[in-house]
Amino acid sequence: MATVQTLSLRQLGRATLARQMLLGREEAGVVATVSRLAGLQAQLARPPFIGLWSRVLGFRREDLAGPLVRRELVRATMMRGTLHVVSARDYLELRPVLQPLLTKAVASVLRERARDLDIEGLLSAARDYLAGEPRTFEEIRDHLTSLGLPGEERARGFAVRCHLPLVQVPEGGDWAYPATARFTLAEGWLGQPVATASDDARGLVRRYLAAFGPASVVDAQTWSGMAGLRGVFEELRPELVTFRDERGRELFDLPGAPLPAEDLSLIHISQGIVR
């Protein structure tokens, strides 16, 4: 039986820095970078710009704003039910996989308020309203209230946000989006239908490992917000490599993915970031 390599905390840290392009700025396209990173957290509009400036040599604001306007990248509710900037391709592939997470969020966040909602009626009304033009969520909530649909106002809005595939519309300014951004239907913005749900999470796990591996099942669940990924890892096991960390946890990774030397100097890392 082959011996499984144990990776130190330092080795794992260097691997994460390499996968996340934080060993030094690189000459890379912004769309390719966002895809390589499996998305950038974007609950606020500014952090993706700072994150890309930290990674991409010669990055300028328009290098991100341009692909957002051209619909090559989108800002939308994704992993952990929070806003991310992701590639249009990743959105179309991963958003349906994340739908069970978002559906559960409605029940867990709203609790008893969720029982009063007519989900199908809400989604139909919101879809029709957004088909006309992009709207802020304040406008969406007001419209749903005017229709007399059951449930509490903010509960209705949260249910729409979680169940309906939406993207935010870039409208210029320093960070591409105003503080109160408008939403539109993802299928209309991208010109392609978005599947309502998918139970095939293999692509999501592969994308995670490429950006953050080596990692455990629990790590992937924490990043995505999804429970029950153990079975997906087991299904993928024949095409993955495995390690152990210093605590004995099993770690998974893609074959041939970067594993920088443990003795890589932090001084060199710092110099790489600022060059």
Helices and strands as residue ranges (DSSP letters): E 6-7, H 9-19, H 30-36, E 40-41, H 47-53, H 61-69, E 73-77, G 79-81, E 83-87, H 88-110, G 111-116, H 119-132, H 137-146, H 153-163, E 166-168, E 183-185, H 186-190, H 202-212, H 217-224, H 230-236, G 237-239, E 241-245, E 250-253, H 266-274
